[in-house]
Amino acid sequence: MSASRSTGTTDAIGPDEDPERTPSPVIPGSRLLAALLDGMDAALCAFDAHGTITHWNREAERILGWTAAEAVGRRGFAGWAVRSADAGDVQGRLLAVMDAPGRQVHEFALLRKDGGRVLVRTQSSGVRGEDGKPAGVYCAFSEVHAQIDLERSIALSEALFEDASWGVVAVDVDLRPTVVNAYAARALGGGRTTLLGRPLGELIVQGVEDLEGALQHVLAEGPPPAPAELWVTLRTSEGDRRRCWRSGFLRLASPLAEEPVPLGVGWLFRDVTAAKLAEQDADRVRFRANQLHRAARQAAECEDPMEAATTSLDYALAGFADHVVVDLMADLAAGERLVRAAATPSDAPGPCLPVSGGPLPVRYAPGHPALQAVERAGSVRAAAPAGSGAAWAVEHQWPGDSVHALCAVLRSRGRTLGVVTFLRAANRSAFERPDVVYAESVAVRVAAAVDLARLTAEPGL
């Protein structure tokens, strides 16, 4: 047999129970209820069927200043917690809840013990006795501004994770997404639920180290003072995509803990790839225009036209290519083969210089990009096949580290004089259409200098 748990005694030890185990005392029901009421974040009071206050917790005391000893036993709020003119209306609306289903929400102006007024929002519900008849009312209330702040915070959180025009991702302490909004799901190339719990490395091919480093820094040190721009490469069904995300970070901590306990990181970002690429293009155009201007001024000071040509190429190489070779037509009238007239060093960076000992014939195989440029009288781009290594460059008689080539034809006075070939190593991207336009602008200047050199130099050039 066992004694009643409401008295605080414990069950007797049964025959199958461990006799060495010390039974735990049961908390008395009244003490447990008092502890629960006093531990609530919301103010709470309760009335019996006649409107007499039966319960009053510490949060109610904090808001209004009246202690439980001063409040319990009073009938309604009249004369102490509400103005006399409002007492009847407040009492009637609260007690009317006993006969109504569900909860009702009201706003009242109550009086503090110090005489000040405070606007509270209440949620009231009736309490039924064992016989099912109305036995009283419980009323939870909080200051309206606090309630509005809470509702506003919840609404903001829901809006961010639903309708925000930028990406919002909540990341746990293991750096895995736990909540993803629609914008972020589109940016990451997945669904809002399929992305949850997956390592970021499964979604990002390159740049994940920078992103995870930023997240770990926020967890350890706090958010950075300004947004950061992160370049990443995403793995998608359509192939890898290079994107730039302007990102801000917030450390998430539990509001319920005595000391801040990190729950993860809030990551907010916008895709600014288009703007960054436009900015980079504008910077590139300004730089290249400046290089052409400087090259023109420097070439104008050269007495030797071929020196003016190589000077123009030296300025063009900056930030554009790793090597350059100049092949000229040996006999314009007969349209014979190309000869190597100038080049940069093949084993290290250096200036473009005329070939030692004079122009040397180059035996390009049919279909060589330089020959194609001569035949078409236009520019030709080429790239080494994957895995070909240095064999492709050697086969084309270019420096061994070359993997991207751009051949621009040299034309002056309606004639083709030769070809200038710009070469890039594997650490650079392939030549694109804007690069072709720049190379052709350089080729025009080089062709004019080469034509002048032919007019003034000895035969055979």
ChimeraX attribute file (.defattr): number of C-alpha atoms within 10 A of each C-alpha:
attribute: neighborCount
match mode: 1-to-1
recipient: residues
	/A:1	7
	/A:2	10
	/A:3	11
	/A:4	11
	/A:5	14
	/A:6	12
	/A:7	11
	/A:8	12
	/A:9	16
	/A:10	15
	/A:11	14
	/A:12	11
	/A:13	14
	/A:14	10
	/A:15	7
	/A:16	6
	/A:17	9
	/A:18	10
	/A:19	10
	/A:20	6
	/A:21	8
	/A:22	8
	/A:23	13
	/A:24	9
	/A:25	11
	/A:26	15
	/A:27	14
	/A:28	13
	/A:29	13
	/A:30	10
	/A:31	10
	/A:32	12
	/A:33	12
	/A:34	14
	/A:35	12
	/A:36	11
	/A:37	19
	/A:38	18
	/A:39	13
	/A:40	14
	/A:41	14
	/A:42	18
	/A:43	23
	/A:44	23
	/A:45	23
	/A:46	22
	/A:47	25
	/A:48	21
	/A:49	17
	/A:50	12
	/A:51	19
	/A:52	18
	/A:53	22
	/A:54	18
	/A:55	19
	/A:56	24
	/A:57	24
	/A:58	22
	/A:59	21
	/A:60	23
	/A:61	19
	/A:62	12
	/A:63	19
	/A:64	21
	/A:65	17
	/A:66	20
	/A:67	16
	/A:68	17
	/A:69	10
	/A:70	12
	/A:71	22
	/A:72	19
	/A:73	15
	/A:74	16
	/A:75	16
	/A:76	24
	/A:77	21
	/A:78	16
	/A:79	13
	/A:80	18
	/A:81	20
	/A:82	22
	/A:83	16
	/A:84	12
	/A:85	10
	/A:86	14
	/A:87	17
	/A:88	14
	/A:89	11
	/A:90	21
	/A:91	16
	/A:92	12
	/A:93	13
	/A:94	24
	/A:95	23
	/A:96	15
	/A:97	22
	/A:98	23
	/A:99	15
	/A:100	12
	/A:101	9
	/A:102	10
	/A:103	14
	/A:104	16
	/A:105	13
	/A:106	13
	/A:107	15
	/A:108	18
	/A:109	17
	/A:110	23
	/A:111	21
	/A:112	18
	/A:113	15
	/A:114	9
	/A:115	13
	/A:116	9
	/A:117	16
	/A:118	18
	/A:119	15
	/A:120	19
	/A:121	21
	/A:122	22
	/A:123	17
	/A:124	25
	/A:125	24
	/A:126	27
	/A:127	20
	/A:128	15
	/A:129	10
	/A:130	8
	/A:131	7
	/A:132	8
	/A:133	13
	/A:134	18
	/A:135	16
	/A:136	24
	/A:137	26
	/A:138	23
	/A:139	23
	/A:140	19
	/A:141	24
	/A:142	22
	/A:143	21
	/A:144	17
	/A:145	13
	/A:146	12
	/A:147	14
	/A:148	13
	/A:149	12
	/A:150	12
	/A:151	12
	/A:152	12
	/A:153	12
	/A:154	12
	/A:155	11
	/A:156	13
	/A:157	12
	/A:158	13
	/A:159	13
	/A:160	20
	/A:161	20
	/A:162	15
	/A:163	12
	/A:164	16
	/A:165	15
	/A:166	18
	/A:167	25
	/A:168	25
	/A:169	24
	/A:170	24
	/A:171	23
	/A:172	19
	/A:173	15
	/A:174	13
	/A:175	20
	/A:176	20
	/A:177	23
	/A:178	16
	/A:179	19
	/A:180	25
	/A:181	23
	/A:182	21
	/A:183	23
	/A:184	26
	/A:185	19
	/A:186	13
	/A:187	16
	/A:188	19
	/A:189	16
	/A:190	15
	/A:191	14
	/A:192	18
	/A:193	13
	/A:194	10
	/A:195	21
	/A:196	18
	/A:197	15
	/A:198	13
	/A:199	14
	/A:200	19
	/A:201	16
	/A:202	11
	/A:203	17
	/A:204	21
	/A:205	17
	/A:206	17
	/A:207	16
	/A:208	20
	/A:209	14
	/A:210	13
	/A:211	21
	/A:212	16
	/A:213	12
	/A:214	20
	/A:215	26
	/A:216	17
	/A:217	15
	/A:218	20
	/A:219	23
	/A:220	11
	/A:221	10
	/A:222	16
	/A:223	18
	/A:224	13
	/A:225	8
	/A:226	9
	/A:227	14
	/A:228	15
	/A:229	18
	/A:230	18
	/A:231	19
	/A:232	20
	/A:233	17
	/A:234	22
	/A:235	18
	/A:236	14
	/A:237	7
	/A:238	6
	/A:239	8
	/A:240	14
	/A:241	13
	/A:242	14
	/A:243	18
	/A:244	19
	/A:245	20
	/A:246	16
	/A:247	21
	/A:248	19
	/A:249	25
	/A:250	17
	/A:251	21
	/A:252	20
	/A:253	15
	/A:254	12
	/A:255	9
	/A:256	8
	/A:257	8
	/A:258	7
	/A:259	9
	/A:260	11
	/A:261	14
	/A:262	15
	/A:263	16
	/A:264	24
	/A:265	25
	/A:266	20
	/A:267	19
	/A:268	19
	/A:269	23
	/A:270	18
	/A:271	20
	/A:272	17
	/A:273	16
	/A:274	11
	/A:275	11
	/A:276	15
	/A:277	13
	/A:278	12
	/A:279	12
	/A:280	12
	/A:281	13
	/A:282	12
	/A:283	12
	/A:284	15
	/A:285	14
	/A:286	11
	/A:287	14
	/A:288	18
	/A:289	14
	/A:290	13
	/A:291	18
	/A:292	19
	/A:293	14
	/A:294	15
	/A:295	22
	/A:296	18
	/A:297	13
	/A:298	14
	/A:299	22
	/A:300	11
	/A:301	11
	/A:302	13
	/A:303	9
	/A:304	15
	/A:305	23
	/A:306	25
	/A:307	20
	/A:308	25
	/A:309	27
	/A:310	26
	/A:311	21
	/A:312	26
	/A:313	29
	/A:314	19
	/A:315	22
	/A:316	23
	/A:317	20
	/A:318	12
	/A:319	10
	/A:320	18
	/A:321	20
	/A:322	22
	/A:323	28
	/A:324	27
	/A:325	25
	/A:326	30
	/A:327	24
	/A:328	27
	/A:329	22
	/A:330	21
	/A:331	14
	/A:332	13
	/A:333	7
	/A:334	8
	/A:335	11
	/A:336	11
	/A:337	17
	/A:338	24
	/A:339	22
	/A:340	21
	/A:341	24
	/A:342	23
	/A:343	22
	/A:344	23
	/A:345	16
	/A:346	16
	/A:347	10
	/A:348	10
	/A:349	10
	/A:350	14
	/A:351	17
	/A:352	23
	/A:353	20
	/A:354	18
	/A:355	15
	/A:356	9
	/A:357	7
	/A:358	13
	/A:359	19
	/A:360	16
	/A:361	15
	/A:362	15
	/A:363	13
	/A:364	16
	/A:365	12
	/A:366	9
	/A:367	9
	/A:368	14
	/A:369	22
	/A:370	28
	/A:371	20
	/A:372	18
	/A:373	24
	/A:374	22
	/A:375	11
	/A:376	10
	/A:377	17
	/A:378	16
	/A:379	22
	/A:380	20
	/A:381	20
	/A:382	16
	/A:383	16
	/A:384	16
	/A:385	10
	/A:386	7
	/A:387	8
	/A:388	10
	/A:389	15
	/A:390	15
	/A:391	14
	/A:392	19
	/A:393	20
	/A:394	13
	/A:395	12
	/A:396	17
	/A:397	13
	/A:398	20
	/A:399	23
	/A:400	17
	/A:401	21
	/A:402	26
	/A:403	25
	/A:404	22
	/A:405	25
	/A:406	28
	/A:407	28
	/A:408	30
	/A:409	31
	/A:410	30
	/A:411	22
	/A:412	19
	/A:413	9
	/A:414	6
	/A:415	12
	/A:416	21
	/A:417	25
	/A:418	29
	/A:419	32
	/A:420	28
	/A:421	25
	/A:422	24
	/A:423	27
	/A:424	22
	/A:425	17
	/A:426	12
	/A:427	9
	/A:428	13
	/A:429	10
	/A:430	17
	/A:431	19
	/A:432	10
	/A:433	9
	/A:434	11
	/A:435	14
	/A:436	17
	/A:437	13
	/A:438	17
	/A:439	23
	/A:440	19
	/A:441	15
	/A:442	22
	/A:443	26
	/A:444	16
	/A:445	21
	/A:446	28
	/A:447	25
	/A:448	19
	/A:449	22
	/A:450	26
	/A:451	20
	/A:452	15
	/A:453	18
	/A:454	15
	/A:455	12
	/A:456	12
	/A:457	14
	/A:458	8
	/A:459	7
	/A:460	9
	/A:461	17
